[in-house]
Amino acid sequence: MLTVYTLIAIIFVAFSTLLGKLMFEVMSTRLASRKMAHVQREKKVSAVWWPLFAYKTSASQVNRRPIMRSHTLIQSYRSVGICALLLFLVGCGSTAPQSAAPSPTPASTPPGQSTAQTAPTHNADWTTYHYDNTRAGMLPDMPNPHQLSVAWKSQLDGAVYAEPLVIGDSVIVATEGDTLYALDRHTGRVQWHVNVGNPVSLSTLPCGNIDPLGITGTPVYDPASHLVFAVAEIQGPSHILVGVDVNTGKIRMRRVVDPAGIEPKYHQQRSALALSQGMVYITYGGLYGDCGNYHGWVIASRTDGNGSLLTYKVPTAREGGIWAPPGPVIDSKGDLYVAVGNGEATQGDWDHTDSVLRLSSSLKLEDGFAPTQWQQDNANDADLGSMSPVLLSNGLIVSVGKSGETYLLHANALGGVGGQIQKQSICPSYGGAASTGTELFLPCTDGLRQIKVGDGPSLNVGWQAHGQVTGSPTIGGHTVYSLDRGGTLYALNIADGSVRATASVGQTSRFASPTLSGKQIFVGTMAGVVAVSIS
Protein backbone atom coordinates (compact mmCIF):
# COMPACT_ATOMS: atom_id res chain seq x y z
CA MET A 1 0.00 0.00 0.00
CA LEU A 2 1.05 3.65 -0.57
CA THR A 3 2.38 5.38 2.54
CA VAL A 4 1.78 9.04 3.42
CA TYR A 5 5.41 9.82 2.57
CA THR A 6 5.09 8.23 -0.86
CA LEU A 7 1.99 10.30 -1.62
CA ILE A 8 3.72 13.53 -0.54
CA ALA A 9 6.63 12.73 -2.87
CA ILE A 10 4.23 12.08 -5.78
CA ILE A 11 2.46 15.39 -5.15
CA PHE A 12 5.78 17.29 -5.00
CA VAL A 13 7.03 15.80 -8.29
CA ALA A 14 3.71 16.57 -10.04
CA PHE A 15 3.70 20.17 -8.86
CA SER A 16 7.35 20.71 -9.79
CA THR A 17 6.90 19.28 -13.29
CA LEU A 18 3.80 21.35 -14.00
CA LEU A 19 5.36 24.56 -12.69
CA GLY A 20 8.42 24.04 -14.89
CA LYS A 21 6.24 23.64 -17.98
CA LEU A 22 4.26 26.75 -17.08
CA MET A 23 7.35 28.95 -16.67
CA PHE A 24 8.77 27.69 -19.97
CA GLU A 25 5.53 28.67 -21.72
CA VAL A 26 5.60 32.14 -20.12
CA MET A 27 9.21 32.80 -21.11
CA SER A 28 8.61 31.65 -24.68
CA THR A 29 5.71 34.03 -25.00
CA ARG A 30 7.72 36.97 -23.65
CA LEU A 31 10.51 36.39 -26.19
CA ALA A 32 8.05 36.25 -29.06
CA SER A 33 6.26 39.39 -27.94
CA ARG A 34 9.35 41.56 -28.02
CA LYS A 35 9.39 41.21 -31.82
CA MET A 36 6.02 42.84 -32.14
CA ALA A 37 6.73 46.55 -31.80
CA HIS A 38 3.17 47.77 -32.27
CA VAL A 39 2.05 45.99 -29.07
CA GLN A 40 5.32 46.05 -27.13
CA ARG A 41 3.94 47.78 -24.05
CA GLU A 42 0.90 45.54 -23.92
CA LYS A 43 3.06 42.45 -24.34
CA LYS A 44 5.36 43.48 -21.48
CA VAL A 45 2.43 43.63 -19.12
CA SER A 46 0.69 40.54 -20.39
CA ALA A 47 3.90 38.43 -20.31
CA VAL A 48 3.97 38.79 -16.52
CA TRP A 49 0.25 38.44 -15.73
CA TRP A 50 -1.11 36.05 -18.41
CA PRO A 51 -0.71 32.90 -16.33
CA LEU A 52 -3.10 34.20 -13.70
CA PHE A 53 -5.15 36.96 -15.40
CA ALA A 54 -5.37 35.95 -19.06
CA TYR A 55 -9.12 36.49 -19.00
CA LYS A 56 -8.61 40.32 -18.41
CA THR A 57 -6.44 41.03 -21.48
CA SER A 58 -7.78 42.44 -24.75
CA ALA A 59 -5.09 41.00 -26.99
CA SER A 60 -5.48 40.64 -30.74
CA GLN A 61 -6.21 37.38 -32.53
CA VAL A 62 -2.45 36.86 -32.91
CA ASN A 63 -1.99 36.79 -29.17
CA ARG A 64 -5.00 34.60 -28.26
CA ARG A 65 -3.24 31.25 -28.85
CA PRO A 66 -0.62 31.68 -26.11
CA ILE A 67 -3.38 32.89 -23.80
CA MET A 68 -5.40 29.72 -24.48
CA ARG A 69 -2.36 27.48 -23.99
CA SER A 70 -1.58 29.15 -20.66
CA HIS A 71 -5.23 28.87 -19.68
CA THR A 72 -5.19 25.14 -20.45
CA LEU A 73 -2.05 24.65 -18.38
CA ILE A 74 -3.62 26.52 -15.47
CA GLN A 75 -6.71 24.27 -15.64
CA SER A 76 -4.47 21.19 -15.73
CA TYR A 77 -2.51 22.61 -12.78
CA ARG A 78 -5.72 23.02 -10.80
CA SER A 79 -7.02 19.49 -11.75
CA VAL A 80 -3.79 17.76 -10.83
CA GLY A 81 -3.65 19.63 -7.56
CA ILE A 82 -7.20 18.59 -6.68
CA CYS A 83 -6.48 14.93 -7.57
CA ALA A 84 -3.23 14.97 -5.64
CA LEU A 85 -5.00 16.49 -2.65
CA LEU A 86 -7.67 13.77 -2.78
CA LEU A 87 -5.02 11.05 -2.96
CA PHE A 88 -3.25 12.61 -0.01
CA LEU A 89 -6.46 12.67 2.04
CA VAL A 90 -7.32 9.06 1.14
CA GLY A 91 -3.78 7.89 1.96
CA CYS A 92 -3.85 9.64 5.32
CA GLY A 93 -7.32 8.42 6.19
CA SER A 94 -6.98 4.74 5.20
CA THR A 95 -5.33 2.02 7.20
CA ALA A 96 -4.46 -1.64 6.67
CA PRO A 97 -7.49 -3.95 6.90
CA GLN A 98 -8.14 -5.22 10.41
CA SER A 99 -9.52 -8.65 11.27
CA ALA A 100 -12.57 -8.54 13.43
CA ALA A 101 -11.90 -9.60 16.98
CA PRO A 102 -13.09 -13.19 17.43
CA SER A 103 -16.30 -13.48 19.41
CA PRO A 104 -16.48 -16.05 22.19
CA THR A 105 -17.56 -19.47 20.92
CA PRO A 106 -20.41 -20.97 22.95
CA ALA A 107 -20.00 -24.44 24.42
CA SER A 108 -22.95 -25.56 22.30
CA THR A 109 -24.70 -23.85 19.42
CA PRO A 110 -28.04 -25.03 18.03
CA PRO A 111 -28.10 -25.89 14.33
CA GLY A 112 -28.67 -22.79 12.20
CA GLN A 113 -26.88 -20.47 14.66
CA SER A 114 -23.28 -21.44 14.06
CA THR A 115 -20.33 -19.21 14.84
CA ALA A 116 -18.11 -21.18 12.47
CA GLN A 117 -16.72 -19.35 9.45
CA THR A 118 -17.15 -20.34 5.82
CA ALA A 119 -14.86 -23.30 5.30
CA PRO A 120 -12.05 -22.90 2.78
CA THR A 121 -10.59 -25.92 1.08
CA HIS A 122 -6.80 -25.80 1.27
CA ASN A 123 -3.88 -28.07 2.05
CA ALA A 124 -4.56 -28.00 5.78
CA ASP A 125 -8.04 -29.47 5.24
CA TRP A 126 -8.50 -33.20 5.84
CA THR A 127 -11.78 -33.89 4.03
CA THR A 128 -11.92 -37.69 3.92
CA TYR A 129 -10.32 -40.75 5.45
CA HIS A 130 -6.51 -40.51 5.11
CA TYR A 131 -6.70 -37.12 3.38
CA ASP A 132 -7.73 -38.03 -0.19
CA ASN A 133 -9.33 -40.73 -2.32
CA THR A 134 -6.09 -42.71 -2.65
CA ARG A 135 -6.20 -43.14 1.15
CA ALA A 136 -2.44 -42.45 1.23
CA GLY A 137 -2.72 -40.47 4.46
CA MET A 138 0.26 -38.24 3.72
CA LEU A 139 1.03 -34.53 4.22
CA PRO A 140 4.58 -34.08 2.85
CA ASP A 141 5.14 -30.52 4.16
CA MET A 142 4.19 -31.13 7.78
CA PRO A 143 6.98 -30.33 10.29
CA ASN A 144 8.65 -33.16 12.21
CA PRO A 145 8.05 -33.08 15.96
CA HIS A 146 10.53 -32.72 18.78
CA GLN A 147 7.69 -33.03 21.24
CA LEU A 148 3.99 -33.99 21.29
CA SER A 149 1.68 -32.45 23.89
CA VAL A 150 -2.07 -32.69 24.42
CA ALA A 151 -3.66 -29.32 23.60
CA TRP A 152 -7.25 -30.13 24.55
CA LYS A 153 -9.74 -32.96 25.04
CA SER A 154 -13.44 -32.85 24.27
CA GLN A 155 -15.86 -35.37 25.75
CA LEU A 156 -18.77 -36.04 23.42
CA ASP A 157 -21.99 -38.07 23.53
CA GLY A 158 -20.43 -41.33 22.35
CA ALA A 159 -17.36 -43.19 21.22
CA VAL A 160 -15.58 -41.99 18.07
CA TYR A 161 -14.67 -44.79 15.66
CA ALA A 162 -14.56 -42.50 12.62
CA GLU A 163 -11.45 -40.52 11.74
CA PRO A 164 -11.98 -36.78 12.48
CA LEU A 165 -12.06 -34.36 9.54
CA VAL A 166 -10.59 -30.84 9.47
CA ILE A 167 -12.35 -28.13 7.44
CA GLY A 168 -10.93 -24.64 7.91
CA ASP A 169 -10.91 -23.93 11.65
CA SER A 170 -13.39 -26.71 12.41
CA VAL A 171 -12.79 -30.32 13.43
CA ILE A 172 -15.72 -32.48 12.31
CA VAL A 173 -16.36 -35.48 14.55
CA ALA A 174 -18.98 -38.24 14.26
CA THR A 175 -20.01 -40.34 17.25
CA GLU A 176 -21.74 -43.63 17.95
CA GLY A 177 -24.44 -41.45 19.52
CA ASP A 178 -25.50 -40.55 15.96
CA THR A 179 -24.27 -36.98 16.46
CA LEU A 180 -22.07 -34.81 14.27
CA TYR A 181 -20.00 -32.08 15.93
CA ALA A 182 -17.98 -29.12 14.69
CA LEU A 183 -15.29 -28.17 17.22
CA ASP A 184 -12.94 -25.20 17.20
CA ARG A 185 -9.59 -26.69 16.22
CA HIS A 186 -7.71 -24.40 18.61
CA THR A 187 -9.83 -24.75 21.75
CA GLY A 188 -12.11 -27.75 21.28
CA ARG A 189 -15.22 -25.68 21.94
CA VAL A 190 -18.39 -26.83 20.20
CA GLN A 191 -19.32 -24.62 17.24
CA TRP A 192 -22.42 -26.66 16.43
CA HIS A 193 -23.75 -30.17 16.89
CA VAL A 194 -26.65 -32.06 15.40
CA ASN A 195 -28.16 -35.41 16.31
CA VAL A 196 -29.49 -37.23 13.25
CA GLY A 197 -31.32 -40.11 14.97
CA ASN A 198 -31.37 -42.58 17.82
CA PRO A 199 -28.53 -45.12 17.75
CA VAL A 200 -29.21 -48.85 17.95
CA SER A 201 -28.61 -50.68 21.22
CA LEU A 202 -26.46 -53.80 20.96
CA SER A 203 -29.11 -55.72 22.88
CA THR A 204 -31.49 -55.36 19.92
CA LEU A 205 -28.98 -56.71 17.37
CA PRO A 206 -28.25 -60.37 16.58
CA CYS A 207 -24.49 -59.86 17.15
CA GLY A 208 -21.86 -57.12 17.09
CA ASN A 209 -19.39 -55.35 19.37
CA ILE A 210 -20.29 -51.63 19.30
CA ASP A 211 -22.83 -50.39 21.81
CA PRO A 212 -24.69 -48.28 20.89
CA LEU A 213 -24.25 -48.46 17.13
CA GLY A 214 -24.53 -45.07 15.43
CA ILE A 215 -22.10 -43.40 13.00
CA THR A 216 -19.09 -45.69 12.58
CA GLY A 217 -17.73 -44.96 9.09
CA THR A 218 -15.65 -41.81 8.56
CA PRO A 219 -17.73 -39.00 6.96
CA VAL A 220 -16.66 -37.12 3.84
CA TYR A 221 -16.79 -33.40 3.03
CA ASP A 222 -17.93 -32.01 -0.32
CA PRO A 223 -16.44 -28.54 -1.01
CA ALA A 224 -18.87 -27.98 -3.89
CA SER A 225 -21.98 -28.17 -1.71
CA HIS A 226 -20.30 -27.36 1.64
CA LEU A 227 -21.94 -30.49 3.06
CA VAL A 228 -20.51 -33.13 5.36
CA PHE A 229 -21.93 -36.55 4.48
CA ALA A 230 -22.29 -39.34 7.02
CA VAL A 231 -24.19 -42.62 7.30
CA ALA A 232 -25.95 -43.27 10.60
CA GLU A 233 -27.53 -46.47 11.85
CA ILE A 234 -30.77 -45.50 13.54
CA GLN A 235 -33.42 -47.43 15.40
CA GLY A 236 -35.57 -49.59 13.18
CA PRO A 237 -32.91 -50.42 12.32
CA SER A 238 -32.09 -48.62 9.11
CA HIS A 239 -29.20 -46.70 7.57
CA ILE A 240 -29.59 -43.07 6.55
CA LEU A 241 -27.29 -40.77 4.59
CA VAL A 242 -27.29 -37.16 5.79
CA GLY A 243 -25.70 -34.08 4.28
CA VAL A 244 -25.01 -31.48 6.98
CA ASP A 245 -24.06 -27.85 6.32
CA VAL A 246 -20.45 -27.46 7.48
CA ASN A 247 -21.06 -23.88 8.64
CA THR A 248 -24.33 -24.28 10.56
CA GLY A 249 -24.91 -27.97 11.26
CA LYS A 250 -28.26 -27.83 9.52
CA ILE A 251 -29.32 -31.06 7.78
CA ARG A 252 -29.68 -30.25 4.06
CA MET A 253 -30.12 -33.78 2.73
CA ARG A 254 -31.43 -37.00 4.27
CA ARG A 255 -32.31 -40.30 2.63
CA VAL A 256 -32.46 -44.01 3.46
CA VAL A 257 -29.58 -45.90 1.83
CA ASP A 258 -30.68 -49.48 2.42
CA PRO A 259 -31.12 -50.95 -1.07
CA ALA A 260 -34.07 -53.14 -1.98
CA GLY A 261 -33.75 -56.67 -0.61
CA ILE A 262 -31.27 -55.87 2.18
CA GLU A 263 -31.91 -56.89 5.78
CA PRO A 264 -30.59 -53.84 7.68
CA LYS A 265 -30.24 -55.51 11.09
CA TYR A 266 -27.49 -57.81 9.76
CA HIS A 267 -25.53 -55.07 8.00
CA GLN A 268 -23.04 -52.56 9.40
CA GLN A 269 -21.62 -49.47 7.75
CA ARG A 270 -18.07 -49.40 9.13
CA SER A 271 -16.04 -48.25 6.11
CA ALA A 272 -15.27 -44.61 5.35
CA LEU A 273 -17.46 -42.83 2.82
CA ALA A 274 -15.90 -41.66 -0.44
CA LEU A 275 -16.81 -38.76 -2.75
CA SER A 276 -16.17 -38.61 -6.49
CA GLN A 277 -17.84 -36.95 -9.48
CA GLY A 278 -20.82 -35.74 -7.47
CA MET A 279 -21.50 -39.14 -5.93
CA VAL A 280 -21.16 -40.39 -2.35
CA TYR A 281 -20.01 -44.02 -2.15
CA ILE A 282 -21.00 -46.23 0.78
CA THR A 283 -20.10 -49.84 1.54
CA TYR A 284 -21.66 -52.46 3.81
CA GLY A 285 -20.38 -55.49 5.64
CA GLY A 286 -21.69 -57.59 8.49
CA LEU A 287 -21.64 -57.24 12.25
CA TYR A 288 -18.84 -58.63 14.37
CA GLY A 289 -19.61 -62.34 14.58
CA ASP A 290 -20.77 -62.72 10.96
CA CYS A 291 -24.35 -63.45 11.97
CA GLY A 292 -27.36 -63.47 9.68
CA ASN A 293 -27.96 -62.99 6.00
CA TYR A 294 -25.59 -60.19 5.06
CA HIS A 295 -23.68 -59.40 1.85
CA GLY A 296 -21.04 -56.99 0.72
CA TRP A 297 -22.59 -53.96 -0.97
CA VAL A 298 -21.37 -50.76 -2.61
CA ILE A 299 -23.99 -48.01 -2.79
CA ALA A 300 -23.80 -44.64 -4.57
CA SER A 301 -26.02 -41.61 -4.02
CA ARG A 302 -25.98 -38.23 -5.69
CA THR A 303 -24.88 -35.48 -3.35
CA ASP A 304 -28.22 -33.68 -3.77
CA GLY A 305 -30.07 -36.82 -2.66
CA ASN A 306 -32.06 -37.07 -5.89
CA GLY A 307 -32.33 -40.04 -8.22
CA SER A 308 -32.14 -43.75 -7.58
CA LEU A 309 -29.30 -45.37 -5.67
CA LEU A 310 -26.63 -47.14 -7.69
CA THR A 311 -25.75 -50.54 -6.25
CA TYR A 312 -23.27 -53.39 -6.52
CA LYS A 313 -23.79 -56.60 -4.55
CA VAL A 314 -21.02 -59.19 -4.16
CA PRO A 315 -22.36 -62.25 -6.02
CA THR A 316 -22.08 -64.75 -3.20
CA ALA A 317 -24.69 -66.69 -1.28
CA ARG A 318 -23.80 -64.93 1.98
CA GLU A 319 -21.11 -62.76 3.59
CA GLY A 320 -18.39 -61.19 1.41
CA GLY A 321 -18.54 -58.00 3.46
CA ILE A 322 -16.80 -54.75 2.46
CA TRP A 323 -15.91 -53.36 5.86
CA ALA A 324 -12.25 -52.21 6.00
CA PRO A 325 -12.11 -48.74 7.67
CA PRO A 326 -10.58 -46.82 4.69
CA GLY A 327 -13.53 -47.72 2.45
CA PRO A 328 -13.25 -47.50 -1.35
CA VAL A 329 -9.98 -46.36 -2.91
CA ILE A 330 -10.60 -44.24 -6.02
CA ASP A 331 -8.15 -43.60 -8.85
CA SER A 332 -7.85 -40.57 -11.16
CA LYS A 333 -10.39 -42.04 -13.62
CA GLY A 334 -13.01 -42.49 -10.93
CA ASP A 335 -12.73 -46.28 -10.69
CA LEU A 336 -13.21 -47.80 -7.24
CA TYR A 337 -11.08 -50.51 -5.61
CA VAL A 338 -12.54 -52.44 -2.67
CA ALA A 339 -11.37 -55.31 -0.49
CA VAL A 340 -13.95 -58.07 -0.02
CA GLY A 341 -14.00 -60.37 3.00
CA ASN A 342 -14.59 -64.08 3.30
CA GLY A 343 -17.66 -65.66 1.75
CA GLU A 344 -19.64 -68.73 2.63
CA ALA A 345 -18.44 -70.66 -0.42
CA THR A 346 -15.53 -73.02 0.21
CA GLN A 347 -15.70 -74.93 -3.07
CA GLY A 348 -16.80 -74.45 -6.66
CA ASP A 349 -16.33 -71.38 -8.80
CA TRP A 350 -14.94 -68.17 -7.40
CA ASP A 351 -17.76 -66.04 -5.97
CA HIS A 352 -15.72 -62.82 -5.89
CA THR A 353 -15.10 -63.02 -2.15
CA ASP A 354 -11.64 -62.87 -0.52
CA SER A 355 -10.74 -60.39 -3.23
CA VAL A 356 -9.79 -57.01 -4.59
CA LEU A 357 -12.46 -55.76 -7.02
CA ARG A 358 -12.39 -52.80 -9.38
CA LEU A 359 -15.72 -51.12 -10.11
CA SER A 360 -16.55 -48.31 -12.50
CA SER A 361 -17.96 -45.04 -11.20
CA SER A 362 -21.41 -46.41 -12.06
CA LEU A 363 -20.62 -49.54 -10.00
CA LYS A 364 -20.16 -51.99 -12.85
CA LEU A 365 -17.68 -54.78 -12.10
CA GLU A 366 -14.60 -54.30 -14.29
CA ASP A 367 -11.91 -56.59 -12.87
CA GLY A 368 -10.90 -58.58 -9.82
CA PHE A 369 -8.22 -60.57 -8.03
CA ALA A 370 -8.31 -63.42 -5.55
CA PRO A 371 -5.60 -65.63 -4.06
CA THR A 372 -5.29 -69.11 -5.47
CA GLN A 373 -6.33 -70.46 -2.08
CA TRP A 374 -9.47 -68.32 -1.76
CA GLN A 375 -11.59 -71.34 -0.77
CA GLN A 376 -9.25 -72.13 2.12
CA ASP A 377 -9.15 -68.47 3.15
CA ASN A 378 -12.95 -68.42 3.27
CA ALA A 379 -13.06 -71.55 5.41
CA ASN A 380 -10.47 -70.18 7.87
CA ASP A 381 -11.61 -66.52 7.96
CA ALA A 382 -8.21 -65.55 6.56
CA ASP A 383 -9.35 -63.23 3.79
CA LEU A 384 -8.22 -59.89 2.29
CA GLY A 385 -11.15 -57.91 3.67
CA SER A 386 -9.45 -56.50 6.78
CA MET A 387 -7.49 -53.76 4.95
CA SER A 388 -8.34 -51.68 1.88
CA PRO A 389 -6.03 -51.97 -1.15
CA VAL A 390 -3.08 -49.56 -1.29
CA LEU A 391 -2.88 -47.69 -4.61
CA LEU A 392 0.72 -46.72 -5.41
CA SER A 393 1.92 -43.95 -7.72
CA ASN A 394 3.39 -46.36 -10.30
CA GLY A 395 0.11 -48.06 -11.19
CA LEU A 396 0.56 -50.89 -8.72
CA ILE A 397 -1.63 -52.10 -5.86
CA VAL A 398 -0.64 -53.82 -2.63
CA SER A 399 -3.23 -55.97 -0.89
CA VAL A 400 -2.84 -57.74 2.44
CA GLY A 401 -5.34 -59.10 4.92
CA LYS A 402 -5.80 -61.47 7.83
CA SER A 403 -3.51 -64.28 6.66
CA GLY A 404 -0.41 -62.10 6.30
CA GLU A 405 0.06 -62.99 2.63
CA THR A 406 0.84 -59.78 0.76
CA TYR A 407 0.05 -59.41 -2.94
CA LEU A 408 1.49 -57.00 -5.50
CA LEU A 409 -0.94 -56.36 -8.39
CA HIS A 410 -1.30 -54.29 -11.55
CA ALA A 411 -4.14 -51.82 -11.02
CA ASN A 412 -5.20 -51.95 -14.68
CA ALA A 413 -5.08 -55.76 -14.83
CA LEU A 414 -5.78 -57.25 -11.42
CA GLY A 415 -5.24 -60.75 -12.76
CA GLY A 416 -8.22 -62.84 -11.63
CA VAL A 417 -7.58 -65.83 -9.40
CA GLY A 418 -3.85 -66.19 -8.72
CA GLY A 419 -2.86 -63.39 -11.10
CA GLN A 420 -0.56 -61.42 -8.77
CA ILE A 421 2.87 -60.04 -9.77
CA GLN A 422 4.38 -61.17 -6.49
CA LYS A 423 3.26 -62.86 -3.30
CA GLN A 424 5.15 -62.57 -0.03
CA SER A 425 4.30 -63.53 3.53
CA ILE A 426 4.76 -60.38 5.63
CA CYS A 427 2.17 -59.84 8.38
CA PRO A 428 -1.59 -59.90 9.12
CA SER A 429 -2.92 -56.34 8.82
CA TYR A 430 -6.12 -54.62 9.94
CA GLY A 431 -7.31 -51.09 9.15
CA GLY A 432 -5.68 -48.68 6.72
CA ALA A 433 -2.09 -48.36 5.47
CA ALA A 434 -0.26 -45.12 4.66
CA SER A 435 1.85 -44.54 1.56
CA THR A 436 4.37 -42.12 0.08
CA GLY A 437 3.61 -43.47 -3.40
CA THR A 438 6.54 -45.90 -3.59
CA GLU A 439 6.67 -47.17 -0.01
CA LEU A 440 3.93 -48.06 2.44
CA PHE A 441 3.43 -48.61 6.14
CA LEU A 442 1.28 -51.54 7.18
CA PRO A 443 -0.74 -51.73 10.44
CA CYS A 444 0.59 -55.20 11.25
CA THR A 445 -0.74 -57.05 14.30
CA ASP A 446 2.84 -57.50 15.59
CA GLY A 447 4.01 -53.93 14.95
CA LEU A 448 3.90 -51.35 12.17
CA ARG A 449 6.11 -52.24 9.19
CA GLN A 450 7.75 -50.33 6.38
CA ILE A 451 7.46 -51.90 2.92
CA LYS A 452 9.33 -50.58 -0.11
CA VAL A 453 8.36 -51.38 -3.68
CA GLY A 454 11.56 -51.93 -5.63
CA ASP A 455 12.47 -52.56 -9.24
CA GLY A 456 11.10 -55.65 -10.84
CA PRO A 457 8.72 -54.73 -9.25
CA SER A 458 9.23 -56.36 -5.87
CA LEU A 459 8.25 -55.98 -2.21
CA ASN A 460 11.06 -55.29 0.25
CA VAL A 461 10.46 -55.30 4.01
CA GLY A 462 12.08 -52.45 5.96
CA TRP A 463 11.94 -51.50 9.63
CA GLN A 464 9.39 -52.71 12.17
CA ALA A 465 7.99 -50.68 15.08
CA HIS A 466 7.48 -51.89 18.62
CA GLY A 467 4.97 -54.75 18.74
CA GLN A 468 2.32 -52.67 20.54
CA VAL A 469 2.27 -49.98 17.83
CA THR A 470 -0.36 -51.50 15.54
CA GLY A 471 -2.69 -48.61 14.68
CA SER A 472 -3.55 -47.42 11.16
CA PRO A 473 -0.76 -44.91 10.37
CA THR A 474 -0.59 -41.52 8.68
CA ILE A 475 2.46 -39.62 7.43
CA GLY A 476 3.43 -36.01 8.11
CA GLY A 477 6.72 -34.78 6.63
CA HIS A 478 9.30 -37.43 7.52
CA THR A 479 7.30 -38.82 10.42
CA VAL A 480 4.88 -41.74 10.66
CA TYR A 481 2.13 -41.42 13.29
CA SER A 482 0.46 -44.47 14.78
CA LEU A 483 -1.30 -45.54 17.99
CA ASP A 484 -0.55 -48.43 20.29
CA ARG A 485 -3.15 -50.57 22.02
CA GLY A 486 -2.90 -48.57 25.22
CA GLY A 487 -3.85 -45.21 23.69
CA THR A 488 -0.38 -43.73 23.17
CA LEU A 489 0.32 -41.80 19.99
CA TYR A 490 3.76 -42.46 18.51
CA ALA A 491 5.73 -40.23 16.14
CA LEU A 492 8.26 -42.46 14.30
CA ASN A 493 11.13 -41.43 12.06
CA ILE A 494 10.12 -42.49 8.56
CA ALA A 495 13.69 -43.53 7.71
CA ASP A 496 14.35 -46.03 10.50
CA GLY A 497 11.27 -46.25 12.73
CA SER A 498 12.96 -44.66 15.75
CA VAL A 499 10.69 -42.84 18.17
CA ARG A 500 10.71 -39.04 17.85
CA ALA A 501 8.00 -38.35 20.46
CA THR A 502 4.91 -39.80 22.16
CA ALA A 503 1.70 -38.54 23.78
CA SER A 504 -1.03 -40.34 25.71
CA VAL A 505 -4.50 -39.70 24.28
CA GLY A 506 -6.60 -42.27 26.13
CA GLN A 507 -8.45 -45.39 25.05
CA THR A 508 -9.22 -45.66 21.34
CA SER A 509 -10.88 -48.19 19.07
CA ARG A 510 -8.72 -50.78 17.34
CA PHE A 511 -8.97 -48.91 14.04
CA ALA A 512 -8.34 -45.34 15.24
CA SER A 513 -6.13 -43.36 12.85
CA PRO A 514 -4.57 -39.89 13.44
CA THR A 515 -5.79 -36.88 11.46
CA LEU A 516 -3.03 -34.40 10.54
CA SER A 517 -3.40 -30.67 9.92
CA GLY A 518 -0.81 -27.90 10.26
CA LYS A 519 0.95 -28.45 13.56
CA GLN A 520 -1.92 -30.43 15.07
CA ILE A 521 -3.02 -34.04 15.29
CA PHE A 522 -6.59 -35.12 16.10
CA VAL A 523 -7.49 -38.57 17.42
CA GLY A 524 -10.95 -40.02 18.03
CA THR A 525 -11.23 -41.85 21.34
CA MET A 526 -13.82 -43.91 23.17
CA ALA A 527 -14.84 -40.73 25.02
CA GLY A 528 -14.61 -38.07 22.29
CA VAL A 529 -11.64 -36.44 20.56
CA VAL A 530 -8.16 -35.28 21.57
CA ALA A 531 -6.00 -32.59 19.93
CA VAL A 532 -2.22 -32.97 20.08
CA SER A 533 0.21 -30.13 19.31
CA ILE A 534 3.52 -30.57 17.48
CA SER A 535 6.53 -28.60 18.67
Buried (B, 14 or more C-beta within 10 A) or exposed (E): EEEEEEBBEBBEEBBEEBEEEBEEBBEEBBEBBEEEEEBEEBBEEBBEEBBEEBEEBEBEEEBEEBBEBBBEBBEEBEEBBEEBEEBBEEBEEEEEEEEEEEEEBBEEBEBEEBBBEEBEBEEBBBBBBBBEBBBBBBBEEBEBBEEBEBBBBBEBBBBBBBBBBBBBBBBBBBBBBBBBBBBBBBBBBBBBBBBBBBBBEBEEBEBBEBBBBBBBBBBBBBBEBBBBBBBBBBBBBBBBBBBBBBBBBBBBBBEEBBBEEBEBBBBBBBBBBBBBEBBBBBBBBBBBEBBBEBBBBBBBBBBEBEEEBBBBBBBBEBBBBBBBBBBBBBBEEBBBBBBBBBBBBEEEEBBBBBBBBBBBBEBEBEBBBBBEBBBEBBBEBBBBBBBBBBBBEEEBBBBBBBBBBBBBBBBBEBBEBEBBBBEBEBBBBBBBBBBBBEBBBBBBBBBBBBBEBEEEBEBBBBBBBBEBBBBBBBBBBBBBBBBBEEBBBBBBBBEEBEEBBBBEBBEBBBBBBBBBBBBBBBBBBBBBBBBBBBE
